[in-house]
Every structure is written in structure tokens, then in C-alpha cells.
Amino acid sequence: HWHEDIELIAVLSGQMKYSVNGEIIDLKEGEGIFVNSRQMHFGFSDTNAECEFLCILFHPMLLCMTTAYERDFVLPVIRHAGLPFLHLRPENGWQKEIWRQIRSVYLYREKPAARMRMGAAFLTIWSLIYENMSLHEKQQQKQDSDLVTVKNMIGFIQQNYTGRVSL
């Protein structure tokens, strides 16, 4: 399925698989995933393994306090073609903090000011993703650059070495 909402998963125990646009991500205890808006996704277990996890949905427009917030901070993330999801790993400090914030949203649910605390957690999650989005972009650009290099090498070989090569 897909939806406009952001989906946040935090695996508390066990393991699961998560498909985003056909890419399968293995999630283990202490890991999680941020699924961007409008991405095809679903969680499953191909081994019937037990898994306890939190799943939180929130619409990104909840973060749009002003049109400037929407333009400068929300739209660049939800429209980022290179960020359909983010696999949250505990060894990465800022990703671990996102996982912790997902868990805190669940813990806040019965507090008198639950909606305010949850809103603050969503802003923290969003700011961490926004601030580190350029790191993800740079990794994607390097992968794209490496792919172009390989394609250029193959093209050069095809143009300049038409005879049979044996090793």
C-alpha cells in the first residue's frame, strides 16, 4: 500500500522484513525505518519470526507551521527522489536518536500534553532527517558517479576493442 503519511517503524524485539518500492530491508531489534510519503511499502516475515514493533503514521503537513516551513523544510524531504526510505541503524548516532524519538511518541500517548510532546518528537525526527539528507544525497551521488564510470568504461571497451578477448 502507499499513503501520503510518513511511516515510522521501530523494532523492539525480533526481526522483520520491510519492502519499499520492491527493495527488501531486513530490520532487527534496535533498528527501524523511515518511509517517505507516497512510497509503496509493507512489512512481513518470510520465516514467521516473532517481531514486536511500533508503527507510527503522521502526515508531513503537521510540520507545516508556516508556508516557509513547508517550502524550506517539508517539501525538500517528501519530494526527494533519492530518499524513499531510511534504514535506521543503532550504530549511527542520529539514526539511533530517530529510533528513540519513535519510541518516545508511543510512551507519550497517555501524558496530559501528549499531542504537544508528539509534535516535538516529530519535529526532532524531521530535523535530523533534513540535516542529514545531504549525507544520503552524497552517498547516492557517489553511487551514481560510480555507475557512470562503469558505463563509460564499458562503452570505451566496446568502441575500442571489437576483437575477441581471451584470458
Secondary structure, 3 states (H helix, E strand, C coil): CCCCCEEEEEEEEEEEEEEECCEEEEEECCCEEEECCCCCEEEECCCCCCEEEEEEEECHHHHCCCHHHHHHHHHHHHCCCCCCEEEECCCCHHHHHHHHHHHHHHHHCCCCCHHHHHHHHHHHHHHHHHHHHHHHHHHHHHHHHHHHHHHHHHHHHHHHCCCCCCC
